[in-house]
Amino acid sequence: MPIKTTYQHPLTRRNFLRGTGFAGGLVIGSGIHSLLSSCSPQSSTTEMAQGNTVARGPNAKFIPDIEINLKAAPTTVPILPGQMTQVWSYAAQLVKGDPNSLQTIPDSYLGPIIRVRKGQRVRVNFQNNLSQGQASIVHWHGLILPEEMDGHPRFAIQPGQTYIYEFEVINRAGMNWFHPHPDGLTGQQAYAGLAGLFIVTDQEEATLNLPTGAYEIPIVLQDRTLDANNQLLYLGSKIGTPRNSNMGGMQQDNSGQSSNDMSSMMGFLGQKIFVNGKPNFTLSAATRVYRLRLLNGSNSRIYKLAWSSGDPLTIIGTDGSLLPRPTERKYVMLAPGERIDVWADFSKLKVGTEVSLNSLAFSGAENVGGSSMSGMMSSDNAPELGSAMMLFNVKIERKEKETLRLPTQLAALPLLRPEDAVNATQPRPIELSLKGMKWVINGQPFEMNTALPQETVKLNSIEQWEIINKLNPGAMMDAKGMAHPIHLHGVQFQVISREVLPELAAGWQTVKDGYVDEGLKDTVMVMPGERVKLLMKFEKYSGLYTYHCHTLEHEDAGMMRNYRVKE
């Protein structure tokens, strides 16, 4: 019987990739374009028209509380001593609103941080100023928005075009983020540096007296690979390498297969851990309580977070909100797209003390197999998925008096009851698998405008979905599956149960105690052989939304589908 939790080595990737002879080859783009000084909306259509300056214009009746110009463009930044590093970055300018609404992540090419209050109306004038061939659109990951504001790939705009977002913030307090979402290009654009934070506050959170200002620290975890000239490498190619127009930026080997195929299928893993866009990060801290707001912004790498001291992590929030009450974990699993809100109490530490946040070793997230693949030697230097790693260091450098106390109660969440779902006895199945060389959901790859009848839900209904990470019998690469972080656009959900196949329980046992499923989420990690039941209500907007794997190479390779909310 499956091993179940209800809420109440095989061959390594590195050896597999090396042995098959595949290495890198996906080109990100070329050239450095200057940021344009302003956005000039000229029309009001929501459909992209090739050659038009504006793909979506403003609504004259929409009066924003906050207005921001946001531009995606290449630039160069200092990361390590020596040559400057080419990145793609979001640059922002506040047009209207509280100056504190727009902040930077200190000393980082990532960002900006957009801070809003629940109920505020926001306009973002997004301009794509990337290289030719790099269509883009911004997805506001975690926000509940109308379909035209959510960043669906069908709204992607070409370089030189503008897309205007207008929406009211209806989310509870929480840390969301934004990143590109064009079909087939999300992985490379996010890897190149396009990511920022969108932090929502509300009145409930304001009464809790949580750490703020210098004691509220965003932590964006990413893994990156730099070449000898300090240039970012993604699947074997560097930012700034001219695209091969015949191959869409992918180089080929003599076999006729693109040389990035296998790395794309497995998911990109970088050599170095970056925190907020920098390697070798150290947090200079006082003897105070800090609120560490962590995002896994990596393309593929999963982290098993733990303090080097052995002390538990105190969790006060997850993706979609604060928790009802604080909870402790010896370690926390954080898959791509997931966020965690940590109450970090350094008040009892002595000046000079150092402690690190590490990723502990775990197994079973990647099950490359096949007897013909044995005995292969590794050559790349990226740590394997599940390797133990030091993420960043905290150094206590000054003494300060602390008066804050951990609240015993946090958020009064509107939690749903599983029995109230319209399909409580027959959850909607979402099967994850490999079909040939395509990642698929329910046997289907991504189709831009299609939502099948079984992918249609009713507005204001409560549903159960069951994410099923299937085995792939006979597959050379993925016979026993890979972990997939599944992200749903347009809705938040509760995790109500988990179970795993007995034959894959060993790996699951190394991660299961690090799930934090007590609150509202929008992204959930699903291990090989695991079945995860979700509970959600589609209560605000109708329209077409995506759901997909947030391992970005899997998303780009087809593991994404639409669902439609109908009135």
ZAPADO-524453 format. One line per field, with one value per residue (C-alpha): residue in one letter; x, y, z; chain. Coordinates in steps of 0.2 Angstrom, whole numbers, plus 5000, padded with zeros to 4 digits. Layout:
N
residuo	(A; ...) .
u	(X; ...) .
v	(Y; ...) .
w	(Z; ...) .
cadena	(A; ...) .
***
This chain:
567
residuo	(M; P; I; K; T; T; Y; Q; H; P; L; T; R; R; N; F; L; R; G; T; G; F; A; G; G; L; V; I; G; S; G; I; H; S; L; L; S; S; C; S; P; Q; S; S; T; T; E; M; A; Q; G; N; T; V; A; R; G; P; N; A; K; F; I; P; D; I; E; I; N; L; K; A; A; P; T; T; V; P; I; L; P; G; Q; M; T; Q; V; W; S; Y; A; A; Q; L; V; K; G; D; P; N; S; L; Q; T; I; P; D; S; Y; L; G; P; I; I; R; V; R; K; G; Q; R; V; R; V; N; F; Q; N; N; L; S; Q; G; Q; A; S; I; V; H; W; H; G; L; I; L; P; E; E; M; D; G; H; P; R; F; A; I; Q; P; G; Q; T; Y; I; Y; E; F; E; V; I; N; R; A; G; M; N; W; F; H; P; H; P; D; G; L; T; G; Q; Q; A; Y; A; G; L; A; G; L; F; I; V; T; D; Q; E; E; A; T; L; N; L; P; T; G; A; Y; E; I; P; I; V; L; Q; D; R; T; L; D; A; N; N; Q; L; L; Y; L; G; S; K; I; G; T; P; R; N; S; N; M; G; G; M; Q; Q; D; N; S; G; Q; S; S; N; D; M; S; S; M; M; G; F; L; G; Q; K; I; F; V; N; G; K; P; N; F; T; L; S; A; A; T; R; V; Y; R; L; R; L; L; N; G; S; N; S; R; I; Y; K; L; A; W; S; S; G; D; P; L; T; I; I; G; T; D; G; S; L; L; P; R; P; T; E; R; K; Y; V; M; L; A; P; G; E; R; I; D; V; W; A; D; F; S; K; L; K; V; G; T; E; V; S; L; N; S; L; A; F; S; G; A; E; N; V; G; G; S; S; M; S; G; M; M; S; S; D; N; A; P; E; L; G; S; A; M; M; L; F; N; V; K; I; E; R; K; E; K; E; T; L; R; L; P; T; Q; L; A; A; L; P; L; L; R; P; E; D; A; V; N; A; T; Q; P; R; P; I; E; L; S; L; K; G; M; K; W; V; I; N; G; Q; P; F; E; M; N; T; A; L; P; Q; E; T; V; K; L; N; S; I; E; Q; W; E; I; I; N; K; L; N; P; G; A; M; M; D; A; K; G; M; A; H; P; I; H; L; H; G; V; Q; F; Q; V; I; S; R; E; V; L; P; E; L; A; A; G; W; Q; T; V; K; D; G; Y; V; D; E; G; L; K; D; T; V; M; V; M; P; G; E; R; V; K; L; L; M; K; F; E; K; Y; S; G; L; Y; T; Y; H; C; H; T; L; E; H; E; D; A; G; M; M; R; N; Y; R; V; K; E) .
u	(5000; 5006; 5014; 5002; 5002; 4986; 4985; 4977; 5107; 5102; 5113; 5117; 5112; 5130; 5135; 5120; 5123; 5141; 5139; 5127; 5138; 5127; 5133; 5125; 5121; 5106; 5110; 5102; 5104; 5116; 5119; 5116; 5102; 5099; 5084; 5071; 5067; 5048; 5033; 5021; 5005; 4995; 4981; 4969; 4969; 4974; 4980; 4998; 4999; 5016; 5025; 5014; 5022; 5009; 5002; 4990; 4986; 4979; 4961; 4956; 4944; 4957; 4965; 4980; 4987; 5004; 5011; 5028; 5038; 5046; 5058; 5067; 5084; 5102; 5115; 5132; 5136; 5150; 5148; 5166; 5183; 5188; 5177; 5159; 5145; 5131; 5114; 5096; 5088; 5071; 5074; 5059; 5054; 5040; 5028; 5015; 5013; 5022; 5041; 5042; 5032; 5047; 5064; 5079; 5087; 5103; 5119; 5109; 5105; 5089; 5073; 5065; 5055; 5037; 5028; 5009; 4995; 4980; 4966; 4978; 4977; 4992; 4998; 5014; 5020; 5030; 5042; 5052; 5069; 5078; 5087; 5078; 5069; 5066; 5047; 5043; 5029; 5028; 5020; 5015; 5018; 5006; 4995; 4976; 4973; 4961; 4968; 4974; 4985; 4992; 5006; 4999; 5012; 4999; 5001; 5020; 5026; 5041; 5056; 5051; 5033; 5024; 5011; 5001; 4995; 4981; 4974; 4968; 4978; 4966; 4979; 4983; 4999; 5013; 5029; 5025; 5037; 5037; 5047; 5046; 5033; 5035; 5032; 5049; 5060; 5056; 5071; 5084; 5076; 5074; 5092; 5099; 5092; 5074; 5066; 5059; 5048; 5031; 5027; 5009; 5005; 4988; 4980; 4980; 4999; 5002; 4995; 5008; 5023; 5035; 5052; 5053; 5065; 5083; 5077; 5066; 5078; 5073; 5084; 5083; 5091; 5098; 5112; 5122; 5138; 5151; 5165; 5183; 5178; 5164; 5150; 5134; 5133; 5116; 5116; 5133; 5131; 5134; 5123; 5129; 5132; 5123; 5108; 5108; 5092; 5091; 5091; 5083; 5099; 5102; 5118; 5118; 5130; 5133; 5119; 5106; 5100; 5102; 5116; 5106; 5092; 5097; 5101; 5085; 5075; 5084; 5083; 5098; 5109; 5122; 5139; 5138; 5124; 5119; 5110; 5101; 5112; 5129; 5140; 5147; 5134; 5136; 5122; 5129; 5117; 5114; 5108; 5090; 5076; 5075; 5062; 5070; 5059; 5066; 5062; 5069; 5072; 5082; 5077; 5078; 5088; 5078; 5084; 5083; 5085; 5093; 5103; 5121; 5118; 5105; 5092; 5075; 5068; 5053; 5041; 5028; 5023; 5023; 5019; 5002; 5001; 5006; 5002; 4988; 5002; 5021; 5028; 5045; 5054; 5072; 5073; 5062; 5060; 5060; 5057; 5058; 5044; 5041; 5043; 5046; 5044; 5057; 5057; 5076; 5080; 5099; 5096; 5104; 5120; 5136; 5145; 5157; 5146; 5144; 5130; 5125; 5109; 5113; 5105; 5106; 5108; 5092; 5089; 5076; 5071; 5080; 5079; 5089; 5091; 5096; 5109; 5117; 5121; 5132; 5150; 5150; 5162; 5157; 5165; 5154; 5157; 5138; 5133; 5120; 5102; 5101; 5119; 5123; 5128; 5131; 5119; 5124; 5133; 5126; 5139; 5134; 5143; 5135; 5124; 5107; 5093; 5078; 5060; 5050; 5042; 5035; 5016; 5007; 4993; 4997; 4983; 4965; 4965; 4949; 4953; 4941; 4934; 4938; 4921; 4914; 4923; 4911; 4922; 4926; 4925; 4934; 4948; 4953; 4968; 4984; 4996; 5015; 5025; 5037; 5031; 5046; 5057; 5042; 5037; 5018; 5003; 4989; 4998; 4997; 5011; 5007; 4995; 4994; 4975; 4968; 4959; 4950; 4933; 4942; 4952; 4937; 4931; 4916; 4918; 4915; 4916; 4927; 4938; 4950; 4964; 4976; 4994; 5001; 5019; 5019; 5032; 5038; 5041; 5054; 5060; 5079; 5080; 5065; 5059; 5056; 5052; 5059; 5052; 5041; 5036; 5019; 5013; 4995; 4991; 4975; 4972; 4979; 4976; 4978; 4988; 4977; 4986; 5001; 5005; 5020; 5022; 5031; 5046; 5050; 5047; 5066; 5069; 5052; 5058; 5072; 5061; 5044; 5047; 5052; 5035; 5026; 5008; 4998; 4995; 4990; 5001; 5002; 5017; 5019; 5033; 5029; 5042; 5043; 5029; 5020; 5002; 4997; 4979; 4975; 4959; 4955; 4941; 4940; 4931; 4936; 4940; 4935; 4947; 4961; 4976; 4991; 4997; 5014; 5030; 5041; 5057; 5058; 5067; 5052; 5040; 5049; 5049; 5030; 5025; 5012; 4993; 4979; 4964; 4948; 4937; 4919; 4905) .
v	(5000; 5018; 5027; 5041; 5058; 5067; 5085; 5086; 5026; 5025; 5033; 5052; 5066; 5071; 5054; 5052; 5068; 5065; 5048; 5052; 5065; 5080; 5096; 5114; 5124; 5135; 5153; 5166; 5182; 5195; 5214; 5227; 5238; 5255; 5257; 5268; 5283; 5282; 5271; 5279; 5269; 5272; 5259; 5248; 5231; 5216; 5206; 5208; 5216; 5213; 5229; 5240; 5249; 5245; 5227; 5232; 5250; 5259; 5260; 5278; 5274; 5265; 5277; 5269; 5271; 5265; 5267; 5260; 5259; 5242; 5238; 5222; 5225; 5218; 5227; 5223; 5222; 5218; 5200; 5194; 5204; 5206; 5207; 5214; 5201; 5203; 5200; 5204; 5214; 5223; 5242; 5251; 5269; 5275; 5286; 5288; 5283; 5281; 5282; 5266; 5256; 5254; 5248; 5239; 5223; 5230; 5228; 5216; 5216; 5207; 5217; 5228; 5225; 5232; 5234; 5237; 5236; 5225; 5235; 5246; 5248; 5246; 5250; 5243; 5249; 5234; 5237; 5223; 5229; 5213; 5206; 5202; 5185; 5187; 5189; 5192; 5195; 5197; 5184; 5190; 5174; 5171; 5186; 5183; 5193; 5194; 5183; 5198; 5203; 5186; 5185; 5171; 5166; 5171; 5189; 5189; 5205; 5208; 5219; 5237; 5234; 5238; 5229; 5239; 5229; 5237; 5227; 5229; 5219; 5207; 5195; 5193; 5198; 5188; 5188; 5185; 5188; 5192; 5184; 5181; 5169; 5167; 5150; 5141; 5156; 5157; 5147; 5157; 5174; 5170; 5163; 5179; 5189; 5194; 5192; 5204; 5203; 5209; 5210; 5213; 5219; 5220; 5226; 5209; 5208; 5226; 5221; 5207; 5218; 5208; 5213; 5227; 5239; 5233; 5217; 5211; 5203; 5196; 5181; 5175; 5158; 5154; 5143; 5150; 5145; 5158; 5155; 5161; 5178; 5180; 5177; 5167; 5151; 5143; 5125; 5128; 5145; 5162; 5178; 5188; 5174; 5178; 5167; 5155; 5160; 5143; 5133; 5146; 5148; 5129; 5121; 5104; 5089; 5077; 5066; 5079; 5081; 5098; 5097; 5105; 5092; 5082; 5096; 5104; 5089; 5086; 5104; 5116; 5115; 5129; 5127; 5142; 5147; 5165; 5175; 5191; 5190; 5188; 5172; 5170; 5180; 5184; 5193; 5205; 5204; 5211; 5202; 5204; 5195; 5195; 5191; 5181; 5180; 5166; 5163; 5148; 5158; 5144; 5136; 5118; 5116; 5110; 5115; 5107; 5121; 5119; 5130; 5124; 5125; 5112; 5123; 5122; 5134; 5144; 5146; 5160; 5160; 5151; 5155; 5163; 5170; 5170; 5154; 5152; 5150; 5148; 5131; 5123; 5111; 5104; 5107; 5114; 5109; 5123; 5119; 5132; 5145; 5141; 5154; 5153; 5166; 5163; 5171; 5170; 5174; 5179; 5189; 5176; 5174; 5183; 5195; 5186; 5171; 5164; 5152; 5147; 5142; 5125; 5114; 5096; 5081; 5072; 5058; 5052; 5068; 5063; 5044; 5043; 5024; 5011; 4997; 5003; 5020; 5013; 5016; 5034; 5047; 5065; 5081; 5095; 5104; 5108; 5099; 5085; 5088; 5083; 5087; 5095; 5114; 5129; 5143; 5158; 5164; 5175; 5184; 5193; 5209; 5220; 5220; 5228; 5226; 5216; 5219; 5209; 5192; 5179; 5180; 5164; 5168; 5175; 5174; 5169; 5160; 5156; 5137; 5126; 5109; 5094; 5088; 5104; 5101; 5097; 5082; 5077; 5059; 5060; 5073; 5080; 5070; 5079; 5066; 5071; 5060; 5059; 5055; 5052; 5067; 5079; 5082; 5081; 5084; 5071; 5065; 5082; 5095; 5113; 5121; 5140; 5143; 5126; 5120; 5103; 5100; 5090; 5106; 5117; 5122; 5133; 5150; 5150; 5131; 5122; 5108; 5094; 5091; 5077; 5079; 5062; 5060; 5044; 5031; 5030; 5011; 5008; 5026; 5027; 5044; 5045; 5027; 5031; 5050; 5066; 5079; 5092; 5108; 5112; 5130; 5135; 5152; 5162; 5152; 5148; 5131; 5120; 5104; 5091; 5075; 5066; 5048; 5039; 5022; 5010; 5007; 5026; 5029; 5029; 5046; 5053; 5049; 5061; 5076; 5073; 5081; 5097; 5100; 5116; 5113; 5122; 5138; 5144; 5140; 5142; 5130; 5112; 5100; 5083; 5069; 5054; 5042; 5054; 5059; 5076; 5082; 5100; 5110; 5127; 5138; 5148; 5163; 5179; 5179; 5168; 5166; 5155; 5151; 5140; 5127; 5120; 5113; 5127; 5118; 5130; 5118; 5106; 5120; 5126; 5108; 5106; 5102; 5116; 5116; 5128; 5127; 5138; 5145; 5147; 5157) .
w	(5000; 4997; 5012; 5016; 5025; 5028; 5034; 5047; 4970; 4954; 4940; 4943; 4931; 4929; 4923; 4912; 4903; 4901; 4895; 4882; 4875; 4877; 4883; 4883; 4868; 4871; 4867; 4877; 4866; 4860; 4862; 4875; 4873; 4882; 4893; 4885; 4895; 4895; 4890; 4877; 4877; 4861; 4860; 4871; 4863; 4873; 4858; 4852; 4835; 4826; 4823; 4835; 4848; 4861; 4863; 4877; 4881; 4897; 4903; 4905; 4919; 4929; 4942; 4950; 4967; 4961; 4944; 4938; 4922; 4921; 4907; 4903; 4895; 4894; 4905; 4914; 4932; 4943; 4951; 4954; 4952; 4934; 4919; 4921; 4919; 4906; 4913; 4908; 4921; 4926; 4928; 4936; 4939; 4950; 4941; 4955; 4973; 4989; 4987; 4998; 4985; 4974; 4982; 4976; 4982; 4989; 4978; 4966; 4947; 4953; 4957; 4960; 4976; 4973; 4990; 4990; 5002; 5000; 4990; 4981; 4962; 4952; 4935; 4927; 4910; 4905; 4890; 4882; 4877; 4875; 4860; 4844; 4845; 4864; 4866; 4884; 4896; 4915; 4926; 4944; 4953; 4967; 4963; 4960; 4944; 4929; 4914; 4904; 4919; 4924; 4911; 4900; 4886; 4873; 4878; 4875; 4867; 4855; 4858; 4857; 4862; 4878; 4889; 4902; 4917; 4928; 4943; 4961; 4974; 4982; 4990; 5008; 5015; 5008; 4997; 4979; 4964; 4946; 4931; 4912; 4906; 4887; 4879; 4877; 4883; 4902; 4908; 4899; 4903; 4921; 4922; 4914; 4928; 4926; 4943; 4956; 4972; 4975; 4993; 4999; 5017; 5025; 5041; 5049; 5047; 5053; 5070; 5073; 5075; 5064; 5060; 5047; 5039; 5040; 5050; 5035; 5023; 5006; 5001; 4983; 4981; 4964; 4957; 4943; 4932; 4927; 4915; 4916; 4910; 4923; 4910; 4915; 4906; 4903; 4895; 4888; 4880; 4888; 4888; 4873; 4862; 4845; 4842; 4828; 4818; 4810; 4826; 4838; 4848; 4850; 4843; 4836; 4837; 4823; 4829; 4823; 4841; 4849; 4861; 4875; 4874; 4889; 4900; 4896; 4899; 4916; 4922; 4923; 4939; 4942; 4950; 4962; 4974; 4972; 4985; 4979; 4963; 4972; 4976; 4993; 5002; 5021; 5031; 5043; 5058; 5075; 5091; 5085; 5077; 5058; 5046; 5032; 5017; 5006; 4988; 4978; 4961; 4954; 4937; 4944; 4960; 4976; 4993; 5010; 5021; 5039; 5051; 5053; 5072; 5072; 5078; 5070; 5058; 5064; 5049; 5050; 5031; 5015; 4997; 4998; 5016; 5034; 5043; 5056; 5069; 5069; 5066; 5068; 5056; 5058; 5039; 5026; 5007; 4995; 4977; 4962; 4964; 4982; 4996; 5015; 5028; 5043; 5060; 5063; 5082; 5084; 5100; 5111; 5100; 5105; 5094; 5083; 5081; 5064; 5058; 5040; 5031; 5022; 5010; 5017; 5007; 5001; 4988; 4976; 4967; 4951; 4946; 4930; 4926; 4914; 4915; 4899; 4907; 4921; 4923; 4916; 4922; 4927; 4921; 4925; 4942; 4947; 4962; 4959; 4964; 4982; 4986; 5003; 5000; 5011; 5005; 5015; 5031; 5045; 5055; 5071; 5071; 5083; 5099; 5099; 5111; 5105; 5111; 5098; 5103; 5092; 5090; 5095; 5082; 5065; 5051; 5052; 5035; 5026; 5025; 5015; 5020; 5009; 5010; 5002; 4986; 4971; 4967; 4985; 4980; 4963; 4963; 4946; 4941; 4935; 4929; 4927; 4915; 4901; 4883; 4872; 4874; 4880; 4898; 4898; 4909; 4907; 4892; 4883; 4880; 4881; 4868; 4868; 4867; 4872; 4888; 4886; 4893; 4908; 4911; 4913; 4931; 4936; 4944; 4963; 4964; 4977; 4969; 4974; 4962; 4964; 4957; 4952; 4948; 4937; 4934; 4916; 4913; 4900; 4899; 4898; 4906; 4919; 4922; 4940; 4938; 4944; 4957; 4949; 4958; 4951; 4950; 4948; 4941; 4946; 4962; 4979; 4987; 5002; 5003; 5011; 5009; 5002; 4999; 4990; 4981; 4993; 4980; 4981; 4999; 5003; 4994; 5000; 5018; 5016; 5012; 5019; 5036; 5027; 5019; 5026; 5020; 5034; 5024; 5007; 4993; 4974; 4971; 4978; 4977; 4971; 4973; 4961; 4965; 4975; 4975; 4982; 4984; 4983; 4988; 4981; 4976; 4960; 4967; 4958; 4940; 4924; 4910; 4904; 4916; 4915; 4927; 4925; 4932; 4939; 4934; 4920; 4908; 4910; 4908; 4892; 4886; 4887; 4905; 4905; 4902; 4902; 4913; 4910; 4923; 4916; 4924) .
cadena	(A; A; A; A; A; A; A; A; A; A; A; A; A; A; A; A; A; A; A; A; A; A; A; A; A; A; A; A; A; A; A; A; A; A; A; A; A; A; A; A; A; A; A; A; A; A; A; A; A; A; A; A; A; A; A; A; A; A; A; A; A; A; A; A; A; A; A; A; A; A; A; A; A; A; A; A; A; A; A; A; A; A; A; A; A; A; A; A; A; A; A; A; A; A; A; A; A; A; A; A; A; A; A; A; A; A; A; A; A; A; A; A; A; A; A; A; A; A; A; A; A; A; A; A; A; A; A; A; A; A; A; A; A; A; A; A; A; A; A; A; A; A; A; A; A; A; A; A; A; A; A; A; A; A; A; A; A; A; A; A; A; A; A; A; A; A; A; A; A; A; A; A; A; A; A; A; A; A; A; A; A; A; A; A; A; A; A; A; A; A; A; A; A; A; A; A; A; A; A; A; A; A; A; A; A; A; A; A; A; A; A; A; A; A; A; A; A; A; A; A; A; A; A; A; A; A; A; A; A; A; A; A; A; A; A; A; A; A; A; A; A; A; A; A; A; A; A; A; A; A; A; A; A; A; A; A; A; A; A; A; A; A; A; A; A; A; A; A; A; A; A; A; A; A; A; A; A; A; A; A; A; A; A; A; A; A; A; A; A; A; A; A; A; A; A; A; A; A; A; A; A; A; A; A; A; A; A; A; A; A; A; A; A; A; A; A; A; A; A; A; A; A; A; A; A; A; A; A; A; A; A; A; A; A; A; A; A; A; A; A; A; A; A; A; A; A; A; A; A; A; A; A; A; A; A; A; A; A; A; A; A; A; A; A; A; A; A; A; A; A; A; A; A; A; A; A; A; A; A; A; A; A; A; A; A; A; A; A; A; A; A; A; A; A; A; A; A; A; A; A; A; A; A; A; A; A; A; A; A; A; A; A; A; A; A; A; A; A; A; A; A; A; A; A; A; A; A; A; A; A; A; A; A; A; A; A; A; A; A; A; A; A; A; A; A; A; A; A; A; A; A; A; A; A; A; A; A; A; A; A; A; A; A; A; A; A; A; A; A; A; A; A; A; A; A; A; A; A; A; A; A; A; A; A; A; A; A; A; A; A; A; A; A; A; A; A; A; A; A; A; A; A; A; A; A; A; A; A; A; A; A; A; A; A; A; A; A; A; A; A; A; A; A; A; A; A; A; A; A; A; A; A; A; A; A; A; A; A; A; A; A; A; A; A; A; A; A; A; A; A; A; A; A; A; A; A; A; A; A; A; A; A; A; A; A; A; A) .
***
